[in-house]
Amino acid sequence: MIVTIERLGHHGDGIAEGPVFAARTLPGEVVEGEVQGARIAAPRILTPSVDRRRAPCAHYSACGGCALQHATDGFVAGWKEGVVAQALAGQGLAAPMRGVLTSPDRSRRRAVLTGKRTKSGAMVGFHSPASDVVVDVPGCLLLRPALTAALPVLHRVTIASASRKAPLSLTVTDTDGGVDLAVTGGKPLEQTLFSTLAALADEGDLARLTWEGEVVAARRPAVQTLGRARVAVPPGGFLQATVEGQAALMRAVIEAVGDARRVADLFAGSGTFALPLAERAEVHAAEGSPDMIAALLSAARATPGLRPVTAEARDLFRRPLLPDELARFDAVVLDPPRAGAEAQVREIAAARVPVLAYVSCNPVTFARDARILADAGYTIDWVLPVDQFRWSPHVELAARLTLG
């Protein structure tokens, strides 16, 4: 069957009339292939787009870690900006859009890899598209050099600790102290395995190795720099994917809150925004994870010159801050997970907080929440799309909303 690709879907697949889906195609391309279940699994490009380029990574044909290396950077940036605008339009909204800020290649400081034992050893990397096959990724163009250098020790950890029936989940983070490895899904941590893993941490010069949350080796502090503060992020704890992306979001948040003297940082994590903001404002942070709140407070106490920082471990989905609690703040920062912050946003709207800096990893739930705020009299002053997950369909954003 021959089809013409009309647009890209939110997962980056080309969509032709029907709809027919074809991976790694671009709008305007004419492609041919067998259609199975409304999908062309292996499209052959008959007429390529002017935006098509040769993928720079040797693993691209097999690896599912990237979805858009076949497109020029300009096309990807424009498409991601369009994803945000389309999500807003779906809620009857529009906003001034700032240009997309894209992290460079080899800049991912945090990734979740899969380790799978094989008859001859192990495979460590990303899954093939729509498959449970794991692809080794030496020389990966996404990861920081420190993480690619750690791949050999990840292979050895997988061989030593994975069962043949289930893969390991390997969360690797490049910290100021070195590579932090958090492993889940492996064998029970008996004494022999503990000793083996501790020895591998030494051999691989890991800063820290944890197994199902239990510390096996802590050779150096696994800390991250957030403004002037140095934070010991819990094993596997949330962290912005790239330093460049974090800096772009931080600049946007600082601009959005302006000269606010009292700020609430909700879904605060370990202090990505709270700690730099505390250099200029009094901050109250709320986050569901007690471990991340403990890390934030410890860093705040150890950093001279910060304004007062308070924090609480609180499930903001079930127990959002209420209007009487929000009344003392001049601005609120929101950085929720992909589900958004509907319950909390309704309370912010009821409290009529003057300024909101909203950081989102899901344009659809951001647009839903922005609709609630717009109905309460808020205006979206601007939206900044941020592409930390280069060559993926994923896009993040920061936005400023103010009460009219």
N, C-alpha and C positions, 0 to 999 in steps of 0.2 A: 504494500500500500504506500502511496506517495501522499504526503500531507505538507502543508505550509504552517510553520509555527507562528502563532499570532501574539503570544505573550508568555511571560514566565509566571508560574505560580509561586506561592509563598515559600515553597521548599526548593525553588530554583529550577524545577523541571519546566521544559517547554510545553506549551499547551496549544494544540491545534483544534480545529472544529470537531465537535463530537460530544464531549471532549476526548481527545487522544493525547496522552502524556508521553513525552520523550525526554529522557534525561540528557543533560549536557548539550542542549540545543539552545538556539537564540532566536528572538523574534525576527521574522522575515526569512528564515532559512527554509529551504525545501528539503525534506528528508524522506527516506524510504526505509521500510522495515516491516516485519510481521507484527501485526497487532494482536496482543493476547491480553484479554481482560482490560481493554481500553488503554493499553500501554505498549509502546514500542521499546522493547528491552535493549535492543542494539541498533539504534538508528544509524543509517548511512547518510552522510551529508552530501546532497546533490548540489545545492546552491548555498555556499557559506555566507554568513553575515560579514559585513565590513568590521564588525566588532569582535569577530572571532580571532583568536591567536593560538599559537602553540603553547600548551601547558608547560610551565617552567619546571615542574617536578616530575622526576622519572617514575614516581609511584602513582601518578594521577589516574591512570587507566584502571588500576585495581583497587585503590584506596578510597574509602568513603569519608576520610577526614576533611576533604575539600569537595565543593560542588561546583565552583565557578571559575576554576583556573583557565578554562577555555575562553573566557571573556576578558576584554581589556579592562583595566582599572577604571577608566572613565565610564564605561558602560555599567560596571557593577555599582559604582558610587551613585550614578543617576537612578539606577533601578532601586537601590536601597532607599534613597530619598523618596522615590515614588511609592514604595511600600508604606512608609510613614504617612505620606499625604493621602494615600488611598484609605488607610485605616481611619484617619480623621474624617475624610469625606463620607465614609460609611456611617458616621455618627452625625452627619450634617455640619461638620466643623472644618475650618481652615485656619492656617496660622502661617506667619512669616517663617520661612525655612532657611536656616543657615546651611552652608556647604558641609558635606559629609567629611568628617575627619577619620581617616583610615590608618590603622596601625601598620607599621612596616612588616615585611616578611621577617621570619626568625625572631619574633618579638613575644610570642606566647610564653608567659612565665608560669602558667598553670594549665595542666591538661589531665584528662582522665583517659588513660590507656588501658588496653585489655591485654592480659598475659594468658597464653594458652599453651599447655604442654602438648608436645607431639612425640611421636615415636623416636625421633632423632634429636629432640631438644625442646625448643620453645619458640613461639612467635609472640612478639610484643609490638603492638601498634594500634591502628584503628581498624574497624570492621570494613569489609568491602560493602559497597552500597546495597542495602536491603538484603543483607546476608549475615550469617554468624561466622563467616570466614575472617580470620585475623590476618592483616597484612603487616609484615615488618616494614619499618619506615626509617632506615638509616639515612641520614642527611635530610630529614624532614625540613621543609621550608617554612613550617609554621612555628616550630619550637625554638626557644632560645638555645644557643650552643651548649649551655650547661646541661640542659635536659637531653639533648641528643647524645651528649657524651656519657650520660648515665644509662643509656639503653643496654649496654652489655651487662651491667649489674642487675638491671631489671630482668633480663633473660635468666640470669643465674638464680634470682629470687623465685622466678616462675618455676624453673626446673626443680628447685628445692622444696617448694611449698604448695604448688597447685595440684589438685587432683586431676585425673584424666577426664573426669566427668563434667567439671565446671571450670570456667575461666576465672582468673583473678581480675579485680578492678584495682588499678594502680593509679592513684592520684599523685602526680608529681608536681612540685612547686619549686621554682628557683627563688630562694630567699637570700637575704643579705649574708646568712651564714653558710649557704650552700644548698644542695638539693634536699628537699623534704619529701619523703615517700610515705604515703598512707595506703595500706593494703587491706582489702576486704575480699571475702569469698574463698579463702584458702582452707587448709587443713587446721585442725585444732592446734593451738599454740602449746605444745608440750615442750619439755625442757630441751630435748635434742634439737627441735626446730628453732627454739629461742636462741640457742647457742649458735646454730648455723646462720640465722638471720643477723645476729649481732656481728658475726665474723664478716658477713657480706657487706654490712654497713661500713665496717672498717676498710675492707678491700675497695669498695666503691666510693669511699670518702664522702658518705652521706652525712648531712647535718643531723638528720633525725629519721628514724624508721619506726612506724607504728603499725601494729597488727590488730585489726578490728578494734581500734581505739586504744589498745594497750601499747605503751612505749616499750620498744625493744632496745633501742639505742638512741641516745641524745648526746651527740658528740660535740655539737656547737649549737648556740641559740638559733632557732629557725624564725628569724624576725623579719618584718617588713617595715619600711620607712613610710610613714604617713604624715606629711608635713614635717614638723620638727620631732615628732614622736616616733619611737621604735616599738613595734607591737609584736608580741609573740603570738601569732595567729594559731589557734588550735589545729591539730592534725586534720587535714581535709577541709578546714574551714573556708568559708566564702572569701574570695579575693577577686578584685577586678582582673581580667585575663591578661592585660598588658599594662606596663607602666605608662605608656603613651596614652592609652585609653583612659586610665585612671586620672592622669593629669588633665586631659581634655574635659572629663566630667567634673573634676574638682574646680577647674576654672569657671565652668558654666554655673556650678552651684554657688560659688562665691559671688559671681556677678548677679545671680538671681536673688540671693538674700540681701545683697547690698549692705547697708549700714545697720541691719537689724542687730539689736543688742541682746535679745534672748531668742534662741533657736531651738526647736525640737527636731531631732534627727530620728526618724521612725524607720524601722527595719535597718538598724544602724550597723549590723555586722560587728566587726571588731574595731570600727571607728574610721572607716575610709573617709567619710566626710566630717564626722563629729570632731575628730582630733585636729585636723587643720582649721576647722571653723572656730575651735576653742582658742585659737591664737588671736581672735578678734571679737568673740562674742561668748556669752554664757550659753552653755549647751546642755540639754537634757536628751539622752539617748535611750531608745527602747528597742529591744531585739528579743526574739524568741529563744535564742540559745544562751543559757547561763554561762557556758564556757567562753563564748565570744564577748559577752558583757564583762566577764572577769578579766579577759585580756585587755579590753578597752580601758577599764578603770585602772588596771595596773600600769598601763602605758601613760595614762593621764597623770597619775601620781608621780611617775618617774620623770616627767617632762617639765622643766622649769618654765615659768612665764606664761602658762596657759590660764585663761579665765576659768571660773568654776565649771566643772563637769560633773553631772550626776547621771546615773544610768539605772535601768531596771530591766530584768529579764521578764518579758511580757509577750504573750501570744496576741498579736495585734489583729489577727483574724477573728478570734473569739472575744477579745477584750481590747478593742480600740480605745485610744485616749478619747475622753468625752469632752464636750464643749467647756465645762467648768475647768477641766485640766488644761485645755488648750488656750484658755483665755489669756494667760500670762505671756504667751509667745508672740513675737513680732513676725516670725516666719517659721515655716515648717519645711523640712527636707524629707522627701519620701523616696525610698529605693526598694520597692517590694519585689518579691519573686515574680515569676511569669504570670501567676494568677492575678496580679494587680492588687489593689488595696481598696476595693469597693466599700467595705464596712467603715474603714478609717476615713476614706474620702467623704462619706456622708456626714461624719462627725466634724470634719474640718469645715465643710460647707455650712453646717449648722452653727459652728463657732465663729464663722466669718473671719478666719485668720487672714490678715491682709495679703501675705505673699506666700506662694508655694513653689518650691523647687522640686520638680518631679523627675526622677531618674528611672527609666524603664528599660527592661530587656524584652518587652513584648508590645509592639505598637498597637495591637488590637485591644488589649486590656487597658493600656494607657488611654486610648481614644474613648473607651467606655467610661473610664473614670473622669476624663476631661468633660464628657457630656454631662455628667452629674454636676460637676463644678460650674460649667457654663449655664446650666439651668438655675444655679444659685447666684448667678451674677458675676462669675469669674471670666476673665479674658485670657486667652493664650497669647502672651506677648511675643514669644519666639520658641522655636524648636530646633535643637541641634542634633542631627543624627551622628552617631559615633559607631564606627565599624572596627570593633576590637577583634572580631572573629573573621579575619581576612579570608576571602574565597569561600565563605559559607553563606547560606541564605540569612543568617542571623544578623539583626541590626538592633542597636541600642540607641537611646536618645536621652537628652536632658531638655527640660522645658521650664519656662517661667510662666506662672499663672498669677494674676493679681485680681483683687476684688475691685470691680468697677464702681 
